[in-house]
Amino acid sequence: MTKEELSNLLHSLDIPVNEGVASNENENKYPRTVYWDYIWEDVLASGEEYENRVTYQVSFYSKTPKHEKLIELRERLRDIGKHPTIYHEYVEKDKVFHSYFSLEVAE
């Protein structure tokens, strides 16, 4: 999966999506996703050249658990052969459900 494919997949859910941090405009919209890179890894490819492999965290925020858009995202990931472990937590302070997972992306 490329970063562009990841971005297109998230945007296809037709909910607010931001890379890095939530924009002021989307900060209080639910559901929404935010994604960012948090691991950069050099992988030796053929010919002594390096490929940059990046791991992204994808965070999904909603006011309800098991939101239909989260289920839809999971199904779309399955359709392309991706099966990340999805973690869940309830953020008491914000009264919001936070589901998150990581995906490796080739750049």
Salt bridges, closest charged atoms under 4 A:
GLU19 OE2 - LYS3 NZ 2.89
GLU72 OE1 - LYS69 NZ 3.42
GLU72 OE2 - ARG76 NH2 2.49
GLU75 OE2 - ARG78 NH1 2.87
GLU89 OE2 - HIS98 ND1 2.61
GLU92 OE2 - LYS95 NZ 3.69
GLU104 OE1 - ARG53 NH1 3.42
